[in-house]
Amino acid sequence: MIVGSWTYSISNSNAIKAFNTAATYFKKYGAIGASIGNHIGKDNGLYSVNIGYENYAHFGEVDDQISNDENWAKDMEPYFSDTKWETNNFYEPMIHTMPSDAGIKPVFANWMFFHKDMNVIKEKGDIFIKAWMDNGATGGTVGRLNGKDNGSYGFGVRFNNMKEYGAAQDKLNGDDYWSNHKEFLDEVEPQGMSLVRILETTWE
């Protein structure tokens, strides 16, 4: 699986309408799932739409079909004219522990970073995902970014709500958990953190 992520600004009154309109096309043409969330942190005030695909060929197939649907541009024009695009990335998971949470609109804590050794990232990814999930996260993921932030990595953890995220962050900070991984964290080049509240989703 890969996840295409588009981050942008749009008026609040149009954000959900635009997503619901677009999501019907992504579902029609076979995308795995779609979600929209708003950001606190690195991309404060922006929205992101995430679309799941089996691989890049599947992305291309879905994109070709949507682009050739004569109703797509017409239905989306009122929203595109209200949109300022910021970034586009494809996220390629290397470790992905994300059991289904159908019916829940979760929140995500996401960190972007650079590190020189992919094997170390995989090793630490497993350890950090377990630590967060032991403290209330319902899923975790680490993977590569391809797009505007090409060459960077993303680490994300999912919670049912922001309070549960905050409780986990307090617990790990209070246990001084991070000092046990100081050598790795000292080699990481942070590139921003965002909290994302999912507003609508078709993921199952």
Accessible surface in RSA format (square Angstrom, percent):
REM  Atomic radii and reference values for relative SASA: ProtOr
REM  Chains: A
REM  Algorithm: Lee & Richards
REM  Probe-radius: 1.40
REM  Slices: 20
REM RES _ NUM      All-atoms   Total-Side   Main-Chain    Non-polar    All polar
REM                ABS   REL    ABS   REL    ABS   REL    ABS   REL    ABS   REL
RES MET A   1    86.38  44.7  38.75  25.6  47.63 113.4  26.77  22.8  59.61  79.0
RES ILE A   2    12.33   7.0  12.33   9.2   0.00   0.0  12.33   8.9   0.00   0.0
RES VAL A   3    20.12  13.2  20.12  18.2   0.00   0.0  20.12  17.5   0.00   0.0
RES GLY A   4     0.00   0.0   0.00   N/A   0.00   0.0   0.00   0.0   0.00   0.0
RES SER A   5    25.06  21.2  24.10  32.2   0.95   2.2  13.59  28.9  11.47  16.1
RES TRP A   6    59.84  24.0  59.84  29.0   0.00   0.0  39.58  21.1  20.25  32.9
RES THR A   7     8.69   6.2   8.69   8.8   0.00   0.0   0.63   0.8   8.06  12.2
RES TYR A   8    13.29   6.2  13.29   7.6   0.00   0.0   8.72   6.6   4.58   5.6
RES SER A   9    35.42  29.9  34.75  46.4   0.67   1.5  25.65  54.6   9.77  13.7
RES ILE A  10    16.50   9.4   1.28   1.0  15.23  36.7   6.03   4.3  10.47  28.4
RES SER A  11    47.05  39.8  33.15  44.2  13.90  32.0  42.34  90.2   4.71   6.6
RES ASN A  12   122.31  84.3 103.31  99.8  19.00  45.8  30.82  74.2  91.49  88.4
RES SER A  13    82.59  69.8  61.56  82.2  21.04  48.5  54.79 116.7  27.80  38.9
RES ASN A  14    32.68  22.5  32.68  31.6   0.00   0.0   0.00   0.0  32.68  31.6
RES ALA A  15     1.61   1.5   1.46   2.3   0.15   0.3   1.59   2.2   0.02   0.1
RES ILE A  16    55.35  31.5  55.07  41.0   0.28   0.7  55.07  39.7   0.28   0.8
RES LYS A  17   118.57  57.8 113.13  69.4   5.44  12.9  70.25  63.2  48.31  51.5
RES ALA A  18     7.87   7.2   7.42  11.5   0.45   1.0   7.69  10.8   0.18   0.5
RES PHE A  19     5.79   2.9   2.93   1.8   2.86   7.4   5.65   3.4   0.14   0.4
RES ASN A  20    70.70  48.8  66.93  64.7   3.77   9.1  25.82  62.1  44.88  43.4
RES THR A  21    33.61  23.9  27.36  27.7   6.25  14.9  17.69  23.8  15.92  24.1
RES ALA A  22    11.60  10.7  11.60  17.9   0.00   0.0  11.60  16.3   0.00   0.0
RES ALA A  23     8.73   8.0   6.34   9.8   2.40   5.5   7.03   9.9   1.71   4.5
RES THR A  24    84.60  60.2  74.75  75.8   9.85  23.5  71.72  96.3  12.88  19.5
RES TYR A  25    18.34   8.6  17.78  10.1   0.57   1.5  13.32  10.0   5.02   6.2
RES PHE A  26    28.88  14.4  28.88  17.9   0.00   0.0  28.88  17.5   0.00   0.0
RES LYS A  27   162.86  79.5 146.04  89.6  16.82  40.1  91.98  82.8  70.88  75.5
RES LYS A  28   137.57  67.1 100.68  61.8  36.90  87.8  74.86  67.4  62.71  66.8
RES TYR A  29    42.50  19.8  32.20  18.3  10.30  26.8  23.85  17.9  18.65  23.0
RES GLY A  30    41.50  51.2   0.00   N/A  41.50  51.2  31.02  85.1  10.48  23.5
RES ALA A  31    15.89  14.6   1.03   1.6  14.86  33.8   1.03   1.5  14.86  39.4
RES ILE A  32    79.53  45.3  51.48  38.3  28.05  67.6  58.23  41.9  21.29  57.8
RES GLY A  33     4.68   5.8   0.00   N/A   4.68   5.8   4.68  12.8   0.00   0.0
RES ALA A  34     2.19   2.0   2.19   3.4   0.00   0.0   2.19   3.1   0.00   0.0
RES SER A  35     7.22   6.1   7.22   9.6   0.00   0.0   2.70   5.8   4.52   6.3
RES ILE A  36     0.03   0.0   0.00   0.0   0.03   0.1   0.03   0.0   0.00   0.0
RES GLY A  37     0.74   0.9   0.00   N/A   0.74   0.9   0.07   0.2   0.67   1.5
RES ASN A  38    53.23  36.7  52.86  51.1   0.38   0.9   4.72  11.4  48.51  46.9
RES HIS A  39    18.22  10.0  12.89   9.0   5.33  13.6  12.91  13.3   5.32   6.2
RES ILE A  40    91.78  52.2  91.13  67.9   0.65   1.6  91.13  65.6   0.65   1.8
RES GLY A  41    38.99  48.1   0.00   N/A  38.99  48.1  27.55  75.6  11.44  25.6
RES LYS A  42    97.41  47.5  58.43  35.9  38.98  92.8  47.18  42.5  50.23  53.5
RES ASP A  43    30.33  21.2  27.22  27.1   3.11   7.4   3.18   7.5  27.15  27.1
RES ASN A  44   106.27  73.3  84.17  81.3  22.10  53.2  18.76  45.2  87.50  84.6
RES GLY A  45    55.86  68.9   0.00   N/A  55.86  68.9  36.63 100.5  19.22  43.1
RES LEU A  46    29.66  16.5  29.66  21.2   0.00   0.0  29.66  20.8   0.00   0.0
RES TYR A  47    15.61   7.3  15.61   8.9   0.00   0.0   2.89   2.2  12.73  15.7
RES SER A  48     5.37   4.5   5.25   7.0   0.12   0.3   3.88   8.3   1.49   2.1
RES VAL A  49    19.48  12.8  19.48  17.6   0.00   0.0  19.48  16.9   0.00   0.0
RES ASN A  50    35.16  24.2  35.16  34.0   0.00   0.0   5.44  13.1  29.71  28.7
RES ILE A  51     0.84   0.5   0.84   0.6   0.00   0.0   0.84   0.6   0.00   0.0
RES GLY A  52     0.00   0.0   0.00   N/A   0.00   0.0   0.00   0.0   0.00   0.0
RES TYR A  53     2.18   1.0   2.18   1.2   0.00   0.0   0.02   0.0   2.16   2.7
RES GLU A  54   109.58  62.9  97.26  73.6  12.32  29.3  27.25  52.7  82.33  67.2
RES ASN A  55    73.85  50.9  73.37  70.9   0.49   1.2  28.06  67.5  45.80  44.3
RES TYR A  56    86.14  40.2  80.38  45.7   5.76  15.0  80.50  60.5   5.64   7.0
RES ALA A  57    80.79  74.3  59.85  92.4  20.94  47.6  72.33 101.9   8.46  22.4
RES HIS A  58    21.60  11.8  19.00  13.2   2.60   6.6  13.85  14.3   7.75   9.0
RES PHE A  59    47.56  23.8  47.56  29.5   0.00   0.0  47.56  28.8   0.00   0.0
RES GLY A  60    24.71  30.5   0.00   N/A  24.71  30.5  24.69  67.8   0.02   0.0
RES GLU A  61   101.48  58.3  93.63  70.8   7.85  18.7  33.04  63.9  68.44  55.9
RES VAL A  62     0.55   0.4   0.55   0.5   0.00   0.0   0.55   0.5   0.00   0.0
RES ASP A  63    63.26  44.3  61.77  61.5   1.49   3.5   3.98   9.4  59.28  59.1
RES ASP A  64    85.45  59.9  84.12  83.7   1.33   3.1  17.18  40.4  68.26  68.1
RES GLN A  65    68.19  38.1  61.19  44.7   7.00  16.7  29.93  63.7  38.26  29.0
RES ILE A  66     6.73   3.8   6.73   5.0   0.00   0.0   6.73   4.8   0.00   0.0
RES SER A  67    76.11  64.3  46.29  61.8  29.82  68.7  31.09  66.2  45.02  63.1
RES ASN A  68   127.18  87.7  94.61  91.4  32.58  78.4  30.61  73.7  96.57  93.3
RES ASP A  69    18.63  13.1   8.40   8.4  10.24  24.2   9.86  23.2   8.77   8.8
RES GLU A  70   153.75  88.3 127.26  96.3  26.50  63.1  56.03 108.4  97.73  79.8
RES ASN A  71    60.77  41.9  60.77  58.7   0.00   0.0   5.88  14.1  54.89  53.1
RES TRP A  72    41.14  16.5  41.14  19.9   0.00   0.0  24.86  13.3  16.28  26.4
RES ALA A  73    64.84  59.6  61.77  95.3   3.07   7.0  62.93  88.6   1.91   5.1
RES LYS A  74   138.18  67.4 121.38  74.5  16.80  40.0  85.27  76.8  52.91  56.4
RES ASP A  75    54.24  38.0  44.14  43.9  10.11  23.9  11.66  27.4  42.59  42.5
RES MET A  76     7.84   4.1   7.84   5.2   0.00   0.0   7.84   6.7   0.00   0.0
RES GLU A  77    98.66  56.6  98.53  74.5   0.14   0.3  45.49  88.0  53.17  43.4
RES PRO A  78    79.21  57.7  64.19  58.5  15.02  54.6  72.42  59.8   6.78  42.2
RES TYR A  79    35.52  16.6  35.52  20.2   0.00   0.0   7.62   5.7  27.90  34.4
RES PHE A  80    67.42  33.7  57.13  35.4  10.29  26.8  57.38  34.8  10.04  28.7
RES SER A  81    87.38  73.8  43.03  57.4  44.35 102.2  39.74  84.6  47.64  66.7
RES ASP A  82    51.31  35.9  36.69  36.5  14.62  34.6  17.98  42.3  33.33  33.2
RES THR A  83    24.80  17.6   3.70   3.7  21.10  50.3   1.69   2.3  23.11  34.9
RES LYS A  84   136.39  66.5 131.79  80.9   4.60  11.0  81.54  73.4  54.85  58.4
RES TRP A  85   133.03  53.4 110.63  53.5  22.40  52.6  92.20  49.2  40.83  66.2
RES GLU A  86    69.04  39.6  46.73  35.4  22.31  53.1   5.67  11.0  63.37  51.7
RES THR A  87    31.96  22.7  24.10  24.4   7.86  18.7  22.12  29.7   9.84  14.9
RES ASN A  88    52.49  36.2  47.21  45.6   5.28  12.7  22.35  53.8  30.14  29.1
RES ASN A  89    14.92  10.3  14.72  14.2   0.19   0.5   3.49   8.4  11.43  11.0
RES PHE A  90    23.81  11.9  23.81  14.8   0.00   0.0  23.81  14.4   0.00   0.0
RES TYR A  91    28.98  13.5  28.98  16.5   0.00   0.0  28.94  21.7   0.05   0.1
RES GLU A  92    31.55  18.1  30.92  23.4   0.62   1.5  13.71  26.5  17.83  14.6
RES PRO A  93    34.36  25.0   8.70   7.9  25.66  93.3   8.70   7.2  25.66 159.5
RES MET A  94    45.69  23.7   9.30   6.2  36.39  86.6  16.65  14.2  29.04  38.5
RES ILE A  95    28.32  16.1  24.12  18.0   4.20  10.1  28.32  20.4   0.00   0.0
RES HIS A  96    82.09  44.9  50.37  35.0  31.72  81.1  42.88  44.2  39.21  45.6
RES THR A  97    56.06  39.9  52.04  52.8   4.02   9.6  36.83  49.5  19.23  29.1
RES MET A  98    47.96  24.8  20.50  13.6  27.46  65.4  21.27  18.1  26.69  35.4
RES PRO A  99    76.07  55.4  62.69  57.1  13.39  48.7  75.49  62.3   0.59   3.7
RES SER A 100    85.64  72.4  48.31  64.5  37.33  86.0  44.08  93.9  41.56  58.2
RES ASP A 101    30.92  21.7  23.27  23.2   7.65  18.1  13.62  32.0  17.30  17.3
RES ALA A 102    66.86  61.5  39.88  61.5  26.98  61.4  41.92  59.0  24.94  66.1
RES GLY A 103    86.95 107.2   0.00   N/A  86.95 107.2  44.47 122.0  42.48  95.2
RES ILE A 104    67.12  38.2  61.86  46.1   5.26  12.7  65.10  46.9   2.02   5.5
RES LYS A 105   109.84  53.6  92.01  56.5  17.83  42.5  58.42  52.6  51.42  54.8
RES PRO A 106     8.50   6.2   8.50   7.8   0.00   0.0   8.50   7.0   0.00   0.0
RES VAL A 107     2.40   1.6   2.40   2.2   0.00   0.0   2.40   2.1   0.00   0.0
RES PHE A 108    43.96  22.0  43.17  26.7   0.79   2.1  43.96  26.6   0.00   0.0
RES ALA A 109     0.54   0.5   0.12   0.2   0.42   0.9   0.12   0.2   0.42   1.1
RES ASN A 110    50.69  35.0  49.36  47.7   1.33   3.2  18.78  45.2  31.91  30.8
RES TRP A 111    66.95  26.9  66.59  32.2   0.36   0.9  46.58  24.8  20.38  33.1
RES MET A 112    35.72  18.5  33.93  22.5   1.79   4.3  12.37  10.5  23.35  30.9
RES PHE A 113    17.93   9.0  17.93  11.1   0.00   0.0  17.93  10.9   0.00   0.0
RES PHE A 114    76.44  38.2  76.44  47.3   0.00   0.0  76.44  46.3   0.00   0.0
RES HIS A 115     3.96   2.2   0.92   0.6   3.04   7.8   1.42   1.5   2.54   3.0
RES LYS A 116   166.75  81.4 130.99  80.4  35.76  85.1  80.57  72.5  86.18  91.8
RES ASP A 117    53.49  37.5  50.13  49.9   3.36   8.0  12.64  29.8  40.85  40.7
RES MET A 118    62.46  32.3  57.06  37.8   5.41  12.9  38.63  32.8  23.84  31.6
RES ASN A 119   110.80  76.4 104.09 100.6   6.71  16.2  26.65  64.1  84.15  81.3
RES VAL A 120    42.86  28.2  42.51  38.5   0.36   0.9  42.85  37.2   0.01   0.0
RES ILE A 121     2.49   1.4   1.78   1.3   0.71   1.7   1.90   1.4   0.58   1.6
RES LYS A 122    84.38  41.2  83.76  51.4   0.62   1.5  36.50  32.9  47.87  51.0
RES GLU A 123   103.05  59.2  91.90  69.5  11.15  26.5  39.03  75.5  64.01  52.3
RES LYS A 124    34.60  16.9  34.60  21.2   0.00   0.0  11.22  10.1  23.38  24.9
RES GLY A 125     2.82   3.5   0.00   N/A   2.82   3.5   2.36   6.5   0.47   1.0
RES ASP A 126    84.14  58.9  77.89  77.5   6.25  14.8  22.74  53.5  61.40  61.2
RES ILE A 127    67.02  38.1  61.20  45.6   5.82  14.0  65.21  47.0   1.81   4.9
RES PHE A 128    16.43   8.2  16.35  10.1   0.08   0.2  16.43  10.0   0.00   0.0
RES ILE A 129     8.02   4.6   8.02   6.0   0.00   0.0   8.02   5.8   0.00   0.0
RES LYS A 130   133.12  64.9 128.27  78.7   4.85  11.5 102.11  91.9  31.01  33.0
RES ALA A 131    10.09   9.3   4.28   6.6   5.81  13.2   9.81  13.8   0.28   0.7
RES TRP A 132     4.14   1.7   4.14   2.0   0.00   0.0   1.37   0.7   2.77   4.5
RES MET A 133    59.51  30.8  42.62  28.2  16.89  40.2  37.50  31.9  22.01  29.2
RES ASP A 134    94.90  66.5  58.32  58.0  36.58  86.5  25.36  59.7  69.54  69.4
RES ASN A 135    41.61  28.7  23.45  22.7  18.16  43.7   9.37  22.6  32.24  31.2
RES GLY A 136    38.22  47.1   0.00   N/A  38.22  47.1  30.82  84.6   7.40  16.6
RES ALA A 137     7.95   7.3   0.00   0.0   7.95  18.1   0.00   0.0   7.95  21.0
RES THR A 138    35.78  25.4  28.36  28.8   7.41  17.7  33.39  44.8   2.39   3.6
RES GLY A 139     0.00   0.0   0.00   N/A   0.00   0.0   0.00   0.0   0.00   0.0
RES GLY A 140     0.00   0.0   0.00   N/A   0.00   0.0   0.00   0.0   0.00   0.0
RES THR A 141    14.03  10.0  14.03  14.2   0.00   0.0  14.03  18.8   0.00   0.0
RES VAL A 142     1.45   1.0   1.45   1.3   0.00   0.0   1.45   1.3   0.00   0.0
RES GLY A 143     0.00   0.0   0.00   N/A   0.00   0.0   0.00   0.0   0.00   0.0
RES ARG A 144   101.10  42.4 101.10  51.5   0.00   0.0  20.56  28.1  80.54  48.8
RES LEU A 145    18.22  10.1  14.68  10.5   3.54   8.9  14.68  10.3   3.54   9.5
RES ASN A 146    57.67  39.8  57.67  55.7   0.00   0.0   7.51  18.1  50.17  48.5
RES GLY A 147    35.64  43.9   0.00   N/A  35.64  43.9  24.31  66.7  11.33  25.4
RES LYS A 148   140.08  68.3 100.93  61.9  39.15  93.2  70.37  63.3  69.70  74.2
RES ASP A 149    27.86  19.5  22.22  22.1   5.64  13.3   5.76  13.6  22.10  22.0
RES ASN A 150   107.34  74.0  82.61  79.8  24.74  59.6  15.77  38.0  91.57  88.5
RES GLY A 151    42.61  52.5   0.00   N/A  42.61  52.5  38.58 105.9   4.03   9.0
RES SER A 152     7.86   6.6   7.00   9.3   0.86   2.0   0.00   0.0   7.86  11.0
RES TYR A 153    19.77   9.2  19.77  11.2   0.00   0.0   3.18   2.4  16.59  20.5
RES GLY A 154     8.49  10.5   0.00   N/A   8.49  10.5   8.49  23.3   0.00   0.0
RES PHE A 155    19.61   9.8  17.71  11.0   1.89   4.9  18.41  11.2   1.19   3.4
RES GLY A 156     2.67   3.3   0.00   N/A   2.67   3.3   1.65   4.5   1.02   2.3
RES VAL A 157     0.00   0.0   0.00   0.0   0.00   0.0   0.00   0.0   0.00   0.0
RES ARG A 158    11.34   4.8  11.34   5.8   0.00   0.0   0.90   1.2  10.44   6.3
RES PHE A 159     0.01   0.0   0.01   0.0   0.00   0.0   0.01   0.0   0.00   0.0
RES ASN A 160    54.75  37.8  44.35  42.9  10.40  25.0  10.05  24.2  44.70  43.2
RES ASN A 161    61.13  42.2  60.09  58.1   1.03   2.5  27.40  65.9  33.73  32.6
RES MET A 162    38.70  20.0  35.03  23.2   3.67   8.7  35.08  29.8   3.62   4.8
RES LYS A 163   177.18  86.4 162.47  99.7  14.70  35.0 114.74 103.3  62.43  66.5
RES GLU A 164    62.50  35.9  58.76  44.5   3.74   8.9  29.25  56.6  33.25  27.1
RES TYR A 165    24.34  11.4  24.34  13.9   0.00   0.0  12.74   9.6  11.61  14.3
RES GLY A 166    24.64  30.4   0.00   N/A  24.64  30.4  24.46  67.1   0.18   0.4
RES ALA A 167    60.11  55.3  47.73  73.7  12.38  28.2  54.08  76.2   6.03  16.0
RES ALA A 168     1.15   1.1   0.00   0.0   1.15   2.6   1.08   1.5   0.07   0.2
RES GLN A 169    36.34  20.3  36.34  26.6   0.00   0.0  19.46  41.4  16.88  12.8
RES ASP A 170   102.85  72.0  93.42  93.0   9.43  22.3  27.44  64.6  75.41  75.2
RES LYS A 171   108.32  52.8 101.38  62.2   6.94  16.5  80.38  72.3  27.95  29.8
RES LEU A 172     4.99   2.8   4.99   3.6   0.00   0.0   4.99   3.5   0.00   0.0
RES ASN A 173    78.42  54.1  60.58  58.5  17.84  43.0  24.42  58.8  54.01  52.2
RES GLY A 174    66.47  82.0   0.00   N/A  66.47  82.0  36.44 100.0  30.03  67.3
RES ASP A 175    82.01  57.4  55.42  55.2  26.59  62.9  24.07  56.7  57.93  57.8
RES ASP A 176    89.44  62.7  86.92  86.5   2.52   6.0  28.46  67.0  60.98  60.8
RES TYR A 177    38.17  17.8  36.85  21.0   1.32   3.4  35.91  27.0   2.25   2.8
RES TRP A 178    64.29  25.8  63.18  30.6   1.12   2.6  61.18  32.6   3.11   5.1
RES SER A 179    59.86  50.6  37.80  50.4  22.05  50.8  34.43  73.3  25.42  35.6
RES ASN A 180   113.61  78.3  80.02  77.3  33.59  80.9  22.93  55.2  90.68  87.6
RES HIS A 181    20.52  11.2  17.39  12.1   3.13   8.0  17.02  17.5   3.50   4.1
RES LYS A 182   126.19  61.6 123.15  75.6   3.04   7.2  92.56  83.3  33.62  35.8
RES GLU A 183   141.03  81.0 130.69  98.9  10.35  24.6  54.24 104.9  86.79  70.9
RES PHE A 184    16.05   8.0  12.02   7.4   4.03  10.5  14.35   8.7   1.71   4.9
RES LEU A 185    64.78  36.1  53.08  38.0  11.70  29.4  53.17  37.3  11.61  31.2
RES ASP A 186    96.30  67.5  62.49  62.2  33.81  79.9  28.81  67.8  67.49  67.3
RES GLU A 187    78.75  45.2  58.58  44.3  20.17  48.0  29.15  56.4  49.60  40.5
RES VAL A 188    24.71  16.3  14.81  13.4   9.90  23.8  14.81  12.9   9.90  26.8
RES GLU A 189   100.24  57.5  98.33  74.4   1.90   4.5  35.10  67.9  65.14  53.2
RES PRO A 190   113.50  82.7  90.62  82.6  22.88  83.2  91.24  75.3  22.26 138.3
RES GLN A 191    71.50  40.0  56.73  41.5  14.77  35.2  30.05  64.0  41.45  31.4
RES GLY A 192    28.51  35.2   0.00   N/A  28.51  35.2  22.32  61.3   6.19  13.9
RES MET A 193    54.25  28.1  46.07  30.5   8.17  19.5  30.52  26.0  23.72  31.4
RES SER A 194     7.99   6.8   7.38   9.9   0.61   1.4   6.09  13.0   1.90   2.7
RES LEU A 195    28.22  15.7  28.08  20.1   0.14   0.3  28.08  19.7   0.14   0.4
RES VAL A 196     7.44   4.9   7.44   6.7   0.00   0.0   7.44   6.5   0.00   0.0
RES ARG A 197   100.69  42.3 100.14  51.0   0.55   1.3  31.67  43.3  69.02  41.8
RES ILE A 198     9.06   5.2   5.51   4.1   3.55   8.5   5.51   4.0   3.55   9.6
RES LEU A 199    45.72  25.5  38.52  27.6   7.21  18.1  41.13  28.9   4.59  12.4
RES GLU A 200    51.21  29.4  51.21  38.7   0.00   0.0   2.12   4.1  49.09  40.1
RES THR A 201    42.84  30.5  18.66  18.9  24.17  57.6  15.77  21.2  27.07  40.9
RES THR A 202    59.83  42.6  40.91  41.5  18.92  45.1  44.41  59.6  15.43  23.3
RES TRP A 203    71.70  28.8  60.78  29.4  10.92  25.7  57.74  30.8  13.96  22.6
RES GLU A 204   164.51  94.5 133.30 100.9  31.21  74.3  50.02  96.8 114.49  93.5
END  Absolute sums over single chains surface
CHAIN  1 A    10462.2       8368.2       2094.1       5579.2       4883.1
END  Absolute sums over all chains
TOTAL         10462.2       8368.2       2094.1       5579.2       4883.1
